[in-house]
Amino acid sequence: MNCFVALHGVLKESTFHCSDALMAKSKTSYVCTECGASQSKWQGQCPECGAWNALTEVCHTATAKEPWTTSGGYAGVPIGVIQKLMDIVAEEKPRIQTSIEEINRVFGGGLVPGSVVLMGGHPGAGKSTLLLQLVSDLAQKMSCLYVTGEESLQQVAMRAARMGVKAAALNLMAETQIESVLKAATELKPRVLVVDSIQVMQLEGIGSAPGSVSQVRESAALLTRFAKQTDTVVLLVGHVTKEGMLAGPKVLEHIIDCSLLLESTQNQRFRILRSQKNRFGAVNEMGVFAMLEGGLKEVKNPSALFISKSTEPAPGSVVTVVWEGTRPLLVEVQALVDQNQGGYAARVSVGTDQNRLSMLLAILHKQAGLLLSDQDVFINLVGGVKALETSVDLALVLAMVSSFRDKIIPKEWMVMGELGLTGEIRPTPNGQERILEAYKHGYRYAVVPKANLSGFKAPEAMVVKGVERLTEALGCLF
């Protein structure tokens, strides 16, 4: 009996110590997928950003196997060394140029060594196709590694053959373990590393499933460390949610250097590659591609895509010039104003801010005496382009007036300008470059803010009218 009691005490004590060890090794927290905030317990609403049902459980477990590391600290700097800013040599590394000019433009002049780029997009947008074209071209002059975690090597080879790309010198690897990928990359020492996709990659020491918050965050952090220490360009493919946002934790966008989104237009033929974050170039830079049987082909003149090819002018249509990144872009603005048949008047805006449309309608009533409260108003930017800048205000107002009065604005006219609450026309940034872009595409008349014409000499074959008030602009065209 005494032996049994002693044995029971030993088992009880060992069980207690075992549970304490497990508790010490495992810690659970809840991370918001929208803002990345961490909470100690689950809540229906994130207290930081207010998003509902966005907290995801993350289990932090100590691992016996250490992840991939290299000698030295982060980005090649010795561990624990502090340097003064004046002592650091600001040496700009030469960018890696590709043969695709639209990609060079979006990246800000080429790929930066040691940078981490995340490319997102809807399924079928062409993310893998575009990156396969990119690294196949770069593999002709440098070492590149394409890691696929969603396709087999045979599937990638079939896609490359169908596209007709030169992929003979490209290194391929089918793997989902980050440790194996980094071990192979350390031995191969590629200049460019593509991981397709970050949602299927996983670390062996983390117990959660691939695609979870902890797996995506830790995998991206380890790949970023590898890129900074070896000056390797790391290109990550990311999935998007049904709302069009990049899937996974929001903190992933803080880890990377550049975030790109590959968008599909309404006719599904053209693709728009837009930079949402870029530490080495302009934000909101845009590259346009056409989806063909042989892959994605860059569009040299994207302004032609967003201008109507119709030879018959119609009321409610006018052309404006928006600024995308570092270049002007011609966009056709269309408006449809129709008598409301009962109930609340509809206000629909595609490609522009819906709240700003309501403000412009109020300005039109107050400053020009045109009441559209009993009219349904529909706004659309041709080609699926999105313009959130204020330079399209005047074009939106004139398109609505044209549709309401059933009067045609001549096709040779281009208008631009920001509209103030008191009816004044404010100048737009890069206004003179926008006027020259319209002239280059055959537009011979322009209504622009008068402040944009200071010190500007318009081409002899172009008539440019500067206006200061909304009533002046309406008098020019109506």
N, C-alpha and C positions, 0 to 999 in steps of 0.2 A: 504493500500500500504506500509506504514511504517512497519507494522507487518510482511508483506511478506519479505521485505528487511532484517529485523532483523533475521527472521527465516532462510532465505537463507544464511546469514552470519554465523549463528550458525552451520548449516549443513556443510557449506564449511570448517569451522574451525575444526569441529569434523572429517571430512573426511581427512583433512590434518594431524591431529594428529594420526589418525588410520594408515595411510599409513606410517608415520614416525615410528610408533611402529613396523609395520610389517618389515620395512627395517632394523630396529635395531635388530630384532630377527633372521633375515635370512641373510645369507652370502653365496655367491657362489664362489667356486674355482674349479680348474681343476687339477686333480692328474694323473700323468703318471702311468699306470699299469705295466710298465717295471722296472722303477727305483724308483718310489714313490715320485718324485719331484712334488711340488705344484706350480701352475702358477695362476696368477690373471685373465687371459683371455685365451680363447681357441686358440690353434695354430695347424697347421697341423703336425708339427714336434716338438718333445720334445727338448728344448734347452739344456738339461742336458745330455741325453744319445743318442739323435739323432733318436729315434724310431718314425716312422710315424703312425699317427692315433691312438696314445696310450693315449691321454689325455681324461679323463672321468670327467664329471661334478659332483661335490659333493656339496650338499646344507647343510650348517650347520645351524640348526634351534634350537633355545632355547626351552627347554621343561619344562613343569610345573612339571612333575613327575621325581623325582631323580632316577638314576639307583641304582642297588644293591651296597651297601657298608657295610663294617664291621667296628667295632671299631678299632682304631689304624691306622697306616700308611701302606705304601707299605711293603710287606713281613714281617708284624708283628712288624716293627720298629715304635716307636712313631713319630707322625707327627712333622716335623721341627727339629728333633734331629740330630746333627752332631757328628760323632764319628771318632776317629783316627784309622788308620788301625792297629796299634800295639795293640790297646785295644780290637779288635774284635777277638773272639775265633774261629779259623778255625776248626770247628768240622764237620767232614764228616759223613753224615747220612747214615745208612745202606741201601743198595739198595734192591729193591724188586725183588727177583729171581722168574723166571717163569720156568715151566717144558720144555719150548721150548728153547733149547740151541742156536739155530741160532738167535733167537730174543735177548737173553742175549748178544750174541756176537755183534750184530749190535748196541745195546744200550750202549755198552762199559762195560758190566758186570752186567746188570740188570736195572730196572727202578729206577730213582732218585726221591725221594719224592719232591714235589713242582715243578716238571719240566713240560713243555708244549711241546708236540710232535705233529708234523703235518705229516700225512701220505698221500701221493698223489699217483696217478696212473690212468691209463686209465680205462674207464668203463669195468667191467668184469675182471679186473686184480685180484680181490680177497681181496680188502681192508677191506670190511665189514666182509668177512668170516674170515680173519686172526685175526681181532680185536675181533670178537665174540668168537673165540677159545681162545684167550688170556684172556679175562675177565671172561669167563666161568670157566677157570682153576683157576684163582686167586680168584674167588668168593667162592671157597671151603674153603678158609682160611682167607678171609678178605671181608669187605664190598665193593661192586662195583656197579656202576650205568651206564647203557648203555642207552643213549638218542638217539632215532632215529627220524629224521625229514623227511626222505624220504620213510620210510616203516611204515606199521601199526604194532601193537604189534603181531597180528596174523601171519603176514608174517615173522617176526623175529622168532617167535616160530616154524613155519613150517621149516624154514631154520636150526634152531638148532636141530630139530628132524631128519631132513634129514642127517645132519652131525654126529649125534649121540654124541653130546657134553653133558656134565653134567651141565645143566643150571638151575637146580632147585633153587639154592641159588642166582642167578643173579637177580638184580633189573632192571626192564625195565621201560622206560618212553617215550611216543610219544609226542614231543613238539618241537615248533620252536621259541618260545619266550624265549630270554635269561634270562629275569627277572624271569620267572617261573622256568626255569632250575636251576638257582642259588639259588632260594628260596628252592626248593626241595633238592638240594645238601647240603645246609646249615643245613637243618633238619636231613637228613640221615647221613651226614658226611662220605661219602665213601672215601676209600683210593685211588681208581682209578675211573676216570670219562671219559667216551667215548662220544664224540659228533659227530654224523654222519648225516649230514656233516656241516661244517662251512659255506658253501655257501647258505644253506637254513635257517640259523639262522638270527634273526632280533631283533633289539631293538625297543621298542614301540615309543621312542621319536624321532627317525630318520625317516624322511619322504620318503627316497628312498627305492627302492624295495630290497628284499633279494638277495644276491649275488653281490650287487653293492660295489664299493670301500669303501664307508663310512660304510655300514653295516658290511662287512667282517672285516674291520680294527677295528672298535669299539667293535664288538663282541669278536674278538680275544684278544683285550686289556683287556676287562673285565674278560674274562676267565683266562687270565694270572694273573691278580691281585688276583683272587680267588685262583688260584693254589699256589701262593707265600704266601698268608696269612694263608692258611689252610694246607699246605704241601700235597696237593692232586695231584696225577699224572693225568694230563689232556691230553687225546689223541684225536686229531682232525683229521677228514677225509677231504681231500681236493681233488677237481677235477683238471684235467689237461686240457690244451688247445691242439689243434691239433698239435702244435709244440712240445708237450711233457713237457711243463713248467707248474708249478702250476698256476691255474687260480686265479684271484684276484690281489690285489696290491702287488708289490714287497716288500713293507714295512712289510708285514706279516711275511716274513722270518727273519726279524730283531727282531720281537717281541718274537717269539718262541725260545725254547732252542735247539730243535732237528728237523731236516727236513729229512724225509725219502721218498723214491720213490720206489714203487713196480712196477718192470718192467716185461714184458712178453717176453719170448724167441721166436725164430722163429717158433718152432713147437707148441707154445701155451700150452705146458704141464708144463713147469717149470717156476717158478717165482723167480726173483732176487730182494731182498729187500736191497737197498743201502742207506747208510747215506750220505747226501749231506752237512749237518751241524750238529755238535754235540758238545755241550759245555762240555760234560761229558765223551767223548770217542774219538776214532779215526774217522777221516773223511774218506769217501770212503770205510768204512767197508761193507762187503757184506754177506748176508745170502741167501741161496738157498732153495727153497721149490718146491715140486711137487704137482700139482693140481690133486687130486683124488676125487672119489665120496663122501668120508667122509670129504672133506675139504682139507686144505693145510698140507702136511707132510714135515717135515724138511729133508734135504738131508745131511747125515753125511759126505760123501766124494764127494764134488762138483767137484774135479779135474776129476773124471771119466766122468762127463757130457760133458766136453769140449775136450775130446780126442776121436779120431775116433775109432770106433769099427771094422773097416775093417781089415781083416787079410791079405789082399793083398796090400803091400806098393805101392805107386804111386809117380811119380815125382811131385815136387812142394809142398811137405808137410814136416813140421818139427815141433817139440814140443819145447816150451819154458816155462819158469816159470815167472809169473807176481806176483806182491805183491799187495794184496787187503786188505787194512786196517792193520790187525795184523797177517795175515797168507799168505803163498805162495799158488799159484794156478797154476796148469798145464794147458796150453792152446795150442791147435794145430793151427798153422799158415799155411794157404794154399795160394798158388800163382798160377796164370795161366797167362803165357806169350805166346801170339799168334801173328802171323804175321798180321800186319794191312793191310786191303784190300783197302785202299784209304782214303784220308782225314786226319784229325788229329788223332793221336794215343790216345786211351782211357786210362784214369788213374782213376780207381775205387778202393776205399778203404773202406771196411766195418769193423768197429770195431776199426780202427786206424785213425790217422790224415792224411788227404789227402795231406796237404802241406808237411808234413814230408816224404811222399812217393816220391814226386818230388825231395826232397833234397837227399834221399837215392839213387835214380836213377842217380843223378848227381855225387855223390861220387863213385858209382860203375863204372861209365864211366871214371872219372878222375884218380882214384887210382888203378883200376883193368883193365882198357882198354876194358870194356864190354859196348858197345853202344846198347841201347834198344829204341832209338828214333823212330824206325819204327815198334815197337812192341806194341800191346795192353797189358796192365798190369792190372790184377784184383787181389785184396787182400781180403781175408776173414778170420775172426777168428771164428772157429767152435763153435757152441752153442749160438751165439748171444752175447758173452761177449765183453766188450769194454775195450781196453787197451791203455791208453794215455801216459803211462810212456815210457821212452826211452830205457828200457832194452830189448824191442822187436826188436830193430834195426837190430841186427845181424841175428835174425831169419827171418826177412822179406827179407833181402838181400840174404841169403842162399836159401830161398824158391824160390825166383825169378830166381836165377842162376840154381837151380835144374830143374825148369820147362823149362827154356830157353834151357838148354843143354840136357833135357830129361834124366837126371840121377837121380836115386833114392837115397835119404838119408836114411840109415838104421833106422828101427823103434826104435832101442835101443839107439839112439843118442838124446841128449838134448843140445840146444845151447841158449846162452843169452849174452847180452852185448850191451852197448851204442856205437854207431859209430860216431866218430868225423869227421869234414870236411876234415882233412888231412889223413884220413884212419886209425887213431888209435882206438883201442878198449878200451873204458873207463870202469872202474869198476861200478858195480851196487850195490845199497844199499841192505843189508841183503843177500849178494851173497852166503855165506856158508849155510844159512838156505834153500835157493832155491836148492842148489845142493843136500842136504840131502832129501828134498821133492821129487826130481826126483828119487833118489835112492830108496826111500820107495815105489815108484810106479813101480819099475822094470827096470829103465833105468840104463844101465851099462857104457855108454860112454857120456862124456860131453865136449863141447867146450865153455870155459868161459874166461872172462878177466883174465889176469895173475895176476893183482893186487888183485883179490879176493881170491887168493890161499895163500896169505901171512899168515903164522902161522896156516894153515888149513891142517888137515890130512884127506884125503879122505878115504872112506871105502875100504877095501882090494879088494872087488869084483867089484870096479868101477874104470874106467880109466878116469881121468880128465886131459884135455889138456888146459894149459893156453896160450893165444895168446895175442899179443900186436898190431898186424896190421891186416887189412882186408885180405891182401894177405896170411898171415899165416892161417887164418881161412878157406879160400878157398882151400889152399893146404891140409888141414886136411881131408876135405870131398870130394874133387874132384881131 
